[in-house]
Amino acid sequence: MNLRRVNKAFYLWCAASLICMAAIFVSSAQTADVSSQLSGAVTDGVFGSIAGWLGIPVSASILGTLEHYLRKAAHLAVFAVLGFCVANTVRHLTESAKRVFVISLCGCSFYAATDELHQLFVPGRACMWQDWLIDTIGVLIGVSAALLIAALLSRRKTHPTRKAELS
């Protein structure tokens, strides 16, 4: 395996990955009541305010449905950020995009599984394979975005723009 020499960027991405993992752990450690209050407040604040501003009455059941989807979107988004950070960390260790993809996806998906298992021990929380799947899809999005951006930046470095050629 061809390992690269690590630099400051590696440590920054590694720190970002660990901070993201810690935030996920702390969030998962919240009891169901605390977690529900937080997501309910966000849902009421955002969607309730928009509906009020538009003059549209919103029932509690609609807000409950919106809260459910907001929670699932939060799972997706947080794990997309984790996937992005981990892929950038791994990218500093190997030049192989395939290795970066596989290591990042498998590692973050495993972390998502342990996150769900962790919730078995938190009052009112549950271990749900559906949340693990949403988390893994988020990771897939984040890892893919990191690799796409890296490829575009690499291409830009190796192929100067037309404007630079004319100078």
ABEGO torsion letter per residue (X at the ends): XBBBBBBAAAAAAAAAAAAAAAAAAAAAABBAAAAAAAAAAAAAAAAAAAAAAAGBBBBAAAAAAAAAAAAAAAAAAAAAAAAAAAAAAAAAABABAAAAAAAAAAAAAAAAAAAAAAAAABBGBBBBAAAAAAAAAAAAAAAAAAAAAAAAAAAAAABBBAAAAAX
